[in-house]
Amino acid sequence: MKIAYKSQVRDSKKVRDSNMELLRIVAMFFVVMFHTCDFAVGTPIANDISSEFAVSFSRLTLQSITVVCVNLFVLISGWYGIKPKKGKFLDLLFQLAFFILVCLVYGYLQQGNLSLTEILRTIRLHKMWWFIRSYILLFFLAPVLNAFCERATKKEFMMVLAAFYVFSSYNWLFHFVDWMVNGYCTMSFVGLYLLARFARMYLPDMISFNQYQWLLLYAFFTILTICLAFVGILTPYLPIDVHELWGYDSPFVVLASLSLLLFFSKLKIQSSVVNWVAKSCFAVYLLHTANYIFPDFKAHLSQYYQTHSYWTYLLYSIVFSAAVFAIGILLDKVRILSWNLIAKNR
């Protein structure tokens, strides 16, 4: 089975699998949509549910559907395996530098001038760019993780994964390691990376689900999160803070993310357009969560939500997210052209 896996990885280098590239696009669109409901609107409270049940149900559903976004990106990395190379790392750094510059230009146009402190804060990477810090460390750890995946037996691999997610789920409930709570760390990424590698190497021999069964599993874990959210908001019986149901370390979010990954892995799609768009997906995250830009992103959506009906806001948030997505992709194509010119002249 491991030999077949290596062969698949070699083939994926020649032509990108458009089904998984489409998942990358979906995941990034989910990131933007999650921010439109989580940061800009917030989670409904008990009074909201009693007075506007349909609206509250929609808000909780949207939040639960899209929360798999971050986990999906890490799972895709684990599915193919990160191959740390100097060129890839320099490309990532240049992409980061490019969007830091975009951020500073935006800040200057908004404020007229920028202090040295503000510039250094942006370069240092503000809290909304936590993913970058965690992912860069995962990038450096990848050779060690890859070596484990190739050399460990199936039983050893299963034991490590089981131990990791028992620990992670227990910590999700009881918070005895605070810095791991909600999955905002490289350690959570390590678990997701290994989970995706195991799924690609061994799961086809263990579970013979078709794509629709994986999609149903994704729906099941999403609905479970929604139901638990209602319990947490309306009663005192949920043993955790309701907001932690949308933590990236929630076992239900992890299982929903894995199910959606496996659904897309079963699809047969090949599209140069999908591959072209997906190549720049990460730029959408860098753009809309950038310092100076993200506060305006939240403020604009919050104001729109307060001055319009929820259903109008929902439609607007989808269109607005699509526009943000398109701008991020197009800006990154400029970045790619710049990088290619630099690389050619080195």
C-alpha positions as a Markdown table, in Angstrom:
| # | Residue | x | y | z |
|---|---|---|---|---|
| 1 | Met | 0.0 | 0.0 | 0.0 |
| 2 | Lys | 2.8 | 2.4 | 0.8 |
| 3 | Ile | 4.4 | 1.8 | -2.7 |
| 4 | Ala | 1.1 | 2.7 | -4.3 |
| 5 | Tyr | 0.9 | 5.9 | -2.2 |
| 6 | Lys | 4.4 | 7.0 | -3.3 |
| 7 | Ser | 3.4 | 6.5 | -6.9 |
| 8 | Gln | 0.3 | 8.6 | -6.4 |
| 9 | Val | 2.4 | 11.4 | -4.9 |
| 10 | Arg | 4.8 | 11.4 | -7.9 |
| 11 | Asp | 1.8 | 11.6 | -10.3 |
| 12 | Ser | 0.3 | 14.5 | -8.4 |
| 13 | Lys | 3.4 | 16.5 | -9.1 |
| 14 | Lys | 2.8 | 16.3 | -12.9 |
| 15 | Val | -0.8 | 17.4 | -12.9 |
| 16 | Arg | -2.6 | 19.0 | -10.0 |
| 17 | Asp | -5.7 | 17.0 | -9.0 |
| 18 | Ser | -8.6 | 19.4 | -9.7 |
| 19 | Asn | -10.9 | 17.7 | -7.2 |
| 20 | Met | -8.6 | 18.6 | -4.4 |
| 21 | Glu | -7.8 | 22.0 | -5.8 |
| 22 | Leu | -11.5 | 22.6 | -5.9 |
| 23 | Leu | -11.6 | 21.7 | -2.2 |
| 24 | Arg | -8.9 | 24.3 | -1.6 |
| 25 | Ile | -11.1 | 26.9 | -3.2 |
| 26 | Val | -14.1 | 25.8 | -1.2 |
| 27 | Ala | -12.0 | 25.9 | 2.0 |
| 28 | Met | -10.8 | 29.4 | 1.4 |
| 29 | Phe | -14.3 | 30.6 | 0.5 |
| 30 | Phe | -15.4 | 29.0 | 3.8 |
| 31 | Val | -12.7 | 31.0 | 5.6 |
| 32 | Val | -14.2 | 34.3 | 4.4 |
| 33 | Met | -17.8 | 33.2 | 5.0 |
| 34 | Phe | -16.9 | 32.0 | 8.5 |
| 35 | His | -15.5 | 35.5 | 9.3 |
| 36 | Thr | -18.7 | 37.1 | 8.0 |
| 37 | Cys | -20.8 | 35.2 | 10.5 |
| 38 | Asp | -18.4 | 34.7 | 13.4 |
| 39 | Phe | -16.5 | 38.0 | 13.6 |
| 40 | Ala | -19.0 | 40.3 | 11.9 |
| 41 | Val | -22.3 | 39.0 | 13.4 |
| 42 | Gly | -21.4 | 36.7 | 16.2 |
| 43 | Thr | -23.2 | 33.7 | 17.8 |
| 44 | Pro | -26.9 | 34.1 | 18.6 |
| 45 | Ile | -28.0 | 34.1 | 22.2 |
| 46 | Ala | -31.1 | 32.5 | 23.8 |
| 47 | Asn | -33.2 | 35.6 | 23.2 |
| 48 | Asp | -32.3 | 35.5 | 19.5 |
| 49 | Ile | -33.4 | 31.9 | 19.2 |
| 50 | Ser | -36.8 | 32.5 | 20.9 |
| 51 | Ser | -37.6 | 35.7 | 18.9 |
| 52 | Glu | -36.0 | 34.7 | 15.5 |
| 53 | Phe | -35.6 | 31.0 | 15.3 |
| 54 | Ala | -35.1 | 30.8 | 11.5 |
| 55 | Val | -32.5 | 33.5 | 11.6 |
| 56 | Ser | -30.7 | 31.9 | 14.5 |
| 57 | Phe | -30.8 | 28.5 | 12.9 |
| 58 | Ser | -29.3 | 29.9 | 9.7 |
| 59 | Arg | -26.5 | 31.7 | 11.6 |
| 60 | Leu | -25.6 | 28.5 | 13.5 |
| 61 | Thr | -25.8 | 26.4 | 10.4 |
| 62 | Leu | -23.6 | 28.7 | 8.4 |
| 63 | Gln | -21.0 | 28.8 | 11.2 |
| 64 | Ser | -21.0 | 25.0 | 11.5 |
| 65 | Ile | -20.8 | 24.4 | 7.8 |
| 66 | Thr | -17.8 | 26.7 | 7.2 |
| 67 | Val | -15.8 | 26.1 | 10.4 |
| 68 | Val | -14.0 | 23.1 | 8.7 |
| 69 | Cys | -12.1 | 25.7 | 6.6 |
| 70 | Val | -8.8 | 25.8 | 8.4 |
| 71 | Asn | -8.6 | 22.1 | 9.1 |
| 72 | Leu | -9.2 | 21.4 | 5.4 |
| 73 | Phe | -6.1 | 23.4 | 4.4 |
| 74 | Val | -3.9 | 21.4 | 6.7 |
| 75 | Leu | -5.5 | 18.1 | 5.7 |
| 76 | Ile | -4.8 | 18.9 | 2.1 |
| 77 | Ser | -1.1 | 19.5 | 3.0 |
| 78 | Gly | -1.1 | 16.1 | 4.8 |
| 79 | Trp | -2.9 | 14.4 | 2.0 |
| 80 | Tyr | 0.0 | 15.1 | -0.4 |
| 81 | Gly | 2.8 | 15.6 | 2.1 |
| 82 | Ile | 4.8 | 18.8 | 2.4 |
| 83 | Lys | 8.1 | 18.6 | 0.7 |
| 84 | Pro | 10.2 | 21.4 | 2.2 |
| 85 | Lys | 12.3 | 23.1 | -0.5 |
| 86 | Lys | 14.2 | 26.3 | -0.5 |
| 87 | Gly | 12.3 | 27.6 | -3.5 |
| 88 | Lys | 8.9 | 26.9 | -2.0 |
| 89 | Phe | 9.8 | 28.6 | 1.3 |
| 90 | Leu | 11.2 | 31.7 | -0.5 |
| 91 | Asp | 8.0 | 31.8 | -2.6 |
| 92 | Leu | 5.9 | 31.7 | 0.6 |
| 93 | Leu | 8.0 | 34.5 | 2.2 |
| 94 | Phe | 7.7 | 36.6 | -0.9 |
| 95 | Gln | 3.9 | 36.1 | -0.9 |
| 96 | Leu | 3.8 | 37.2 | 2.7 |
| 97 | Ala | 6.0 | 40.2 | 2.0 |
| 98 | Phe | 3.9 | 41.2 | -1.0 |
| 99 | Phe | 0.7 | 41.2 | 1.1 |
| 100 | Ile | 2.4 | 43.0 | 4.0 |
| 101 | Leu | 3.1 | 45.7 | 1.4 |
| 102 | Val | -0.5 | 45.7 | 0.2 |
| 103 | Cys | -1.6 | 46.0 | 3.8 |
| 104 | Leu | 0.7 | 48.9 | 4.5 |
| 105 | Val | -0.4 | 50.7 | 1.3 |
| 106 | Tyr | -4.0 | 50.3 | 2.3 |
| 107 | Gly | -3.2 | 51.6 | 5.8 |
| 108 | Tyr | -1.5 | 54.6 | 4.4 |
| 109 | Leu | -4.4 | 55.4 | 2.1 |
| 110 | Gln | -6.8 | 55.1 | 5.0 |
| 111 | Gln | -4.8 | 57.0 | 7.6 |
| 112 | Gly | -2.6 | 59.3 | 5.6 |
| 113 | Asn | 0.5 | 58.3 | 7.5 |
| 114 | Leu | 1.8 | 55.3 | 9.4 |
| 115 | Ser | 4.0 | 55.3 | 12.5 |
| 116 | Leu | 7.1 | 53.1 | 12.8 |
| 117 | Thr | 5.3 | 51.2 | 15.5 |
| 118 | Glu | 2.4 | 50.4 | 13.3 |
| 119 | Ile | 4.7 | 49.2 | 10.5 |
| 120 | Leu | 6.6 | 47.0 | 12.8 |
| 121 | Arg | 3.4 | 45.5 | 14.2 |
| 122 | Thr | 2.3 | 44.6 | 10.7 |
| 123 | Ile | 5.7 | 43.1 | 9.8 |
| 124 | Arg | 5.7 | 41.1 | 13.0 |
| 125 | Leu | 2.4 | 39.5 | 11.9 |
| 126 | His | -0.7 | 40.4 | 13.9 |
| 127 | Lys | -2.9 | 37.9 | 15.7 |
| 128 | Met | -5.2 | 37.2 | 12.7 |
| 129 | Trp | -2.2 | 35.8 | 10.9 |
| 130 | Trp | -1.7 | 33.1 | 13.5 |
| 131 | Phe | -2.1 | 30.4 | 10.8 |
| 132 | Ile | 1.1 | 31.6 | 9.0 |
| 133 | Arg | 3.2 | 31.1 | 12.1 |
| 134 | Ser | 1.7 | 27.7 | 12.9 |
| 135 | Tyr | 2.0 | 26.6 | 9.2 |
| 136 | Ile | 5.7 | 27.7 | 8.8 |
| 137 | Leu | 6.6 | 25.5 | 11.8 |
| 138 | Leu | 4.7 | 22.6 | 10.3 |
| 139 | Phe | 6.6 | 23.2 | 7.1 |
| 140 | Phe | 9.9 | 22.7 | 9.0 |
| 141 | Leu | 8.6 | 19.7 | 10.9 |
| 142 | Ala | 7.3 | 18.0 | 7.7 |
| 143 | Pro | 10.5 | 15.9 | 7.0 |
| 144 | Val | 10.2 | 14.3 | 10.5 |
| 145 | Leu | 6.5 | 13.7 | 10.1 |
| 146 | Asn | 7.0 | 12.2 | 6.6 |
| 147 | Ala | 9.7 | 9.9 | 7.8 |
| 148 | Phe | 7.4 | 8.6 | 10.6 |
| 149 | Cys | 4.6 | 8.0 | 8.1 |
| 150 | Glu | 6.8 | 6.0 | 5.8 |
| 151 | Arg | 8.5 | 3.9 | 8.4 |
| 152 | Ala | 5.8 | 3.3 | 11.0 |
| 153 | Thr | 3.7 | 0.2 | 10.7 |
| 154 | Lys | -0.1 | 0.6 | 10.3 |
| 155 | Lys | -0.6 | -0.4 | 13.9 |
| 156 | Glu | 2.0 | 2.1 | 15.2 |
| 157 | Phe | 0.4 | 4.8 | 13.1 |
| 158 | Met | -3.1 | 4.0 | 14.4 |
| 159 | Met | -1.8 | 4.0 | 18.0 |
| 160 | Val | -0.2 | 7.4 | 17.6 |
| 161 | Leu | -3.2 | 9.0 | 16.0 |
| 162 | Ala | -5.6 | 7.4 | 18.6 |
| 163 | Ala | -3.4 | 8.7 | 21.5 |
| 164 | Phe | -3.2 | 12.2 | 19.9 |
| 165 | Tyr | -6.9 | 12.6 | 19.4 |
| 166 | Val | -7.8 | 11.1 | 22.8 |
| 167 | Phe | -5.5 | 13.7 | 24.3 |
| 168 | Ser | -6.8 | 16.5 | 22.0 |
| 169 | Ser | -10.4 | 15.7 | 22.7 |
| 170 | Tyr | -9.9 | 15.5 | 26.4 |
| 171 | Asn | -8.1 | 18.8 | 26.3 |
| 172 | Trp | -10.9 | 20.3 | 24.3 |
| 173 | Leu | -13.3 | 19.4 | 27.1 |
| 174 | Phe | -11.1 | 20.2 | 30.2 |
| 175 | His | -8.5 | 22.8 | 29.0 |
| 176 | Phe | -5.5 | 21.3 | 30.9 |
| 177 | Val | -3.1 | 22.6 | 28.2 |
| 178 | Asp | -4.5 | 26.1 | 27.5 |
| 179 | Trp | -2.3 | 26.9 | 24.5 |
| 180 | Met | -3.8 | 23.9 | 22.5 |
| 181 | Val | -7.4 | 24.9 | 23.1 |
| 182 | Asn | -9.3 | 25.7 | 19.9 |
| 183 | Gly | -6.5 | 24.4 | 17.7 |
| 184 | Tyr | -4.7 | 27.6 | 17.1 |
| 185 | Cys | -1.3 | 26.0 | 17.2 |
| 186 | Thr | 1.2 | 23.8 | 15.2 |
| 187 | Met | 0.5 | 20.8 | 17.5 |
| 188 | Ser | -3.0 | 20.7 | 16.2 |
| 189 | Phe | -1.7 | 21.0 | 12.7 |
| 190 | Val | 0.6 | 18.0 | 13.3 |
| 191 | Gly | -2.4 | 15.9 | 14.3 |
| 192 | Leu | -4.4 | 16.9 | 11.2 |
| 193 | Tyr | -1.3 | 16.3 | 8.9 |
| 194 | Leu | -0.9 | 12.8 | 10.2 |
| 195 | Leu | -4.6 | 12.1 | 10.0 |
| 196 | Ala | -4.7 | 13.0 | 6.3 |
| 197 | Arg | -1.6 | 10.9 | 5.6 |
| 198 | Phe | -3.1 | 7.9 | 7.3 |
| 199 | Ala | -6.4 | 8.4 | 5.5 |
| 200 | Arg | -4.6 | 8.4 | 2.1 |
| 201 | Met | -2.3 | 5.5 | 2.9 |
| 202 | Tyr | -4.7 | 3.1 | 4.7 |
| 203 | Leu | -8.3 | 4.2 | 4.8 |
| 204 | Pro | -9.3 | 2.8 | 1.4 |
| 205 | Asp | -8.5 | -0.7 | 2.7 |
| 206 | Met | -10.3 | -0.1 | 5.9 |
| 207 | Ile | -13.5 | 1.7 | 4.8 |
| 208 | Ser | -15.1 | 1.3 | 1.4 |
| 209 | Phe | -17.3 | 4.4 | 1.4 |
| 210 | Asn | -18.3 | 6.1 | -1.8 |
| 211 | Gln | -18.3 | 9.9 | -2.1 |
| 212 | Tyr | -22.0 | 10.3 | -1.1 |
| 213 | Gln | -21.4 | 8.4 | 2.2 |
| 214 | Trp | -18.5 | 10.6 | 3.1 |
| 215 | Leu | -20.7 | 13.7 | 2.3 |
| 216 | Leu | -23.5 | 12.3 | 4.6 |
| 217 | Leu | -20.9 | 11.9 | 7.3 |
| 218 | Tyr | -19.8 | 15.5 | 6.9 |
| 219 | Ala | -23.5 | 16.5 | 7.1 |
| 220 | Phe | -24.0 | 14.3 | 10.2 |
| 221 | Phe | -21.1 | 15.9 | 12.2 |
| 222 | Thr | -22.2 | 19.4 | 11.1 |
| 223 | Ile | -25.7 | 18.8 | 12.2 |
| 224 | Leu | -24.4 | 17.4 | 15.5 |
| 225 | Thr | -22.5 | 20.6 | 16.1 |
| 226 | Ile | -25.6 | 22.6 | 15.3 |
| 227 | Cys | -27.7 | 20.6 | 17.8 |
| 228 | Leu | -25.0 | 20.9 | 20.5 |
| 229 | Ala | -25.0 | 24.6 | 19.9 |
| 230 | Phe | -28.7 | 24.9 | 20.6 |
| 231 | Val | -28.2 | 22.8 | 23.7 |
| 232 | Gly | -25.4 | 25.1 | 24.9 |
| 233 | Ile | -27.2 | 28.3 | 24.2 |
| 234 | Leu | -30.6 | 27.3 | 25.6 |
| 235 | Thr | -29.5 | 25.2 | 28.6 |
| 236 | Pro | -26.7 | 25.0 | 31.2 |
| 237 | Tyr | -26.0 | 21.3 | 30.4 |
| 238 | Leu | -23.2 | 21.6 | 27.8 |
| 239 | Pro | -19.9 | 20.9 | 29.7 |
| 240 | Ile | -18.0 | 23.5 | 27.5 |
| 241 | Asp | -18.4 | 27.0 | 26.4 |
| 242 | Val | -20.6 | 27.0 | 23.4 |
| 243 | His | -18.1 | 28.9 | 21.3 |
| 244 | Glu | -15.7 | 26.0 | 21.6 |
| 245 | Leu | -18.0 | 23.9 | 19.5 |
| 246 | Trp | -16.4 | 25.8 | 16.6 |
| 247 | Gly | -12.9 | 25.2 | 17.8 |
| 248 | Tyr | -10.6 | 23.6 | 15.2 |
| 249 | Asp | -9.8 | 21.0 | 17.8 |
| 250 | Ser | -13.4 | 20.0 | 18.3 |
| 251 | Pro | -13.6 | 16.2 | 17.5 |
| 252 | Phe | -16.8 | 16.9 | 15.6 |
| 253 | Val | -15.1 | 19.6 | 13.5 |
| 254 | Val | -12.1 | 17.4 | 12.9 |
| 255 | Leu | -14.4 | 14.5 | 11.8 |
| 256 | Ala | -16.5 | 16.8 | 9.6 |
| 257 | Ser | -13.3 | 18.1 | 8.0 |
| 258 | Leu | -11.9 | 14.7 | 7.3 |
| 259 | Ser | -15.2 | 13.5 | 5.8 |
| 260 | Leu | -15.4 | 16.5 | 3.4 |
| 261 | Leu | -11.8 | 15.8 | 2.4 |
| 262 | Leu | -12.6 | 12.2 | 1.6 |
| 263 | Phe | -15.7 | 13.3 | -0.3 |
| 264 | Phe | -13.7 | 15.5 | -2.6 |
| 265 | Ser | -10.9 | 12.8 | -2.9 |
| 266 | Lys | -13.5 | 10.6 | -4.6 |
| 267 | Leu | -14.5 | 13.1 | -7.2 |
| 268 | Lys | -13.2 | 12.9 | -10.8 |
| 269 | Ile | -12.5 | 16.5 | -12.0 |
| 270 | Gln | -9.8 | 18.0 | -14.1 |
| 271 | Ser | -9.9 | 21.7 | -14.9 |
| 272 | Ser | -7.1 | 24.1 | -15.7 |
| 273 | Val | -9.3 | 27.0 | -14.5 |
| 274 | Val | -9.8 | 25.4 | -11.1 |
| 275 | Asn | -6.1 | 24.7 | -10.8 |
| 276 | Trp | -5.3 | 28.3 | -11.8 |
| 277 | Val | -7.6 | 29.8 | -9.2 |
| 278 | Ala | -6.6 | 27.3 | -6.4 |
| 279 | Lys | -2.9 | 28.2 | -6.8 |
| 280 | Ser | -3.6 | 31.7 | -5.4 |
| 281 | Cys | -6.2 | 30.7 | -2.7 |
| 282 | Phe | -3.9 | 31.4 | 0.2 |
| 283 | Ala | -3.7 | 35.1 | -0.9 |
| 284 | Val | -7.4 | 35.5 | -0.1 |
| 285 | Tyr | -6.6 | 34.7 | 3.6 |
| 286 | Leu | -3.6 | 37.1 | 3.6 |
| 287 | Leu | -5.6 | 39.9 | 2.1 |
| 288 | His | -8.8 | 40.0 | 4.0 |
| 289 | Thr | -7.3 | 39.2 | 7.5 |
| 290 | Ala | -4.4 | 41.7 | 7.0 |
| 291 | Asn | -3.8 | 44.4 | 9.6 |
| 292 | Tyr | -5.8 | 47.6 | 8.7 |
| 293 | Ile | -8.0 | 45.6 | 6.2 |
| 294 | Phe | -9.6 | 43.2 | 8.6 |
| 295 | Pro | -11.0 | 45.8 | 11.0 |
| 296 | Asp | -12.7 | 47.5 | 8.0 |
| 297 | Phe | -13.9 | 44.1 | 6.8 |
| 298 | Lys | -15.6 | 43.5 | 10.1 |
| 299 | Ala | -16.9 | 47.1 | 10.5 |
| 300 | His | -18.4 | 47.2 | 7.0 |
| 301 | Leu | -20.2 | 43.9 | 7.4 |
| 302 | Ser | -21.4 | 44.6 | 11.0 |
| 303 | Gln | -22.9 | 48.0 | 9.8 |
| 304 | Tyr | -24.6 | 46.3 | 6.9 |
| 305 | Tyr | -26.0 | 43.7 | 9.2 |
| 306 | Gln | -27.4 | 46.3 | 11.6 |
| 307 | Thr | -29.1 | 48.3 | 8.9 |
| 308 | His | -30.6 | 45.5 | 6.8 |
| 309 | Ser | -32.6 | 42.4 | 7.4 |
| 310 | Tyr | -30.7 | 39.2 | 8.1 |
| 311 | Trp | -31.7 | 37.5 | 4.8 |
| 312 | Thr | -30.5 | 40.6 | 2.8 |
| 313 | Tyr | -27.3 | 40.5 | 4.8 |
| 314 | Leu | -26.8 | 36.8 | 4.1 |
| 315 | Leu | -27.1 | 37.3 | 0.4 |
| 316 | Tyr | -24.8 | 40.4 | 0.6 |
| 317 | Ser | -22.2 | 38.5 | 2.6 |
| 318 | Ile | -22.0 | 35.8 | 0.0 |
| 319 | Val | -21.6 | 38.4 | -2.8 |
| 320 | Phe | -19.1 | 40.4 | -0.7 |
| 321 | Ser | -17.1 | 37.3 | 0.1 |
| 322 | Ala | -17.0 | 36.3 | -3.6 |
| 323 | Ala | -15.7 | 39.8 | -4.4 |
| 324 | Val | -13.0 | 39.6 | -1.7 |
| 325 | Phe | -12.0 | 36.2 | -3.0 |
| 326 | Ala | -11.7 | 37.5 | -6.6 |
| 327 | Ile | -9.6 | 40.5 | -5.5 |
| 328 | Gly | -7.3 | 38.3 | -3.5 |
| 329 | Ile | -6.8 | 35.9 | -6.5 |
| 330 | Leu | -6.1 | 38.7 | -9.0 |
| 331 | Leu | -3.7 | 40.5 | -6.6 |
| 332 | Asp | -1.8 | 37.2 | -6.2 |
| 333 | Lys | -1.5 | 36.8 | -9.9 |
| 334 | Val | 0.4 | 40.1 | -9.9 |
| 335 | Arg | 2.5 | 38.7 | -7.1 |
| 336 | Ile | 3.2 | 35.6 | -9.1 |
| 337 | Leu | 4.3 | 37.6 | -12.2 |
| 338 | Ser | 6.6 | 39.6 | -10.0 |
| 339 | Trp | 8.1 | 36.5 | -8.4 |
| 340 | Asn | 8.7 | 34.9 | -11.8 |
| 341 | Leu | 10.5 | 38.0 | -13.0 |
| 342 | Ile | 12.7 | 38.0 | -9.8 |
| 343 | Ala | 13.4 | 34.3 | -10.1 |
| 344 | Lys | 14.3 | 34.6 | -13.8 |
| 345 | Asn | 16.8 | 37.4 | -13.1 |
| 346 | Arg | 18.5 | 35.7 | -10.1 |
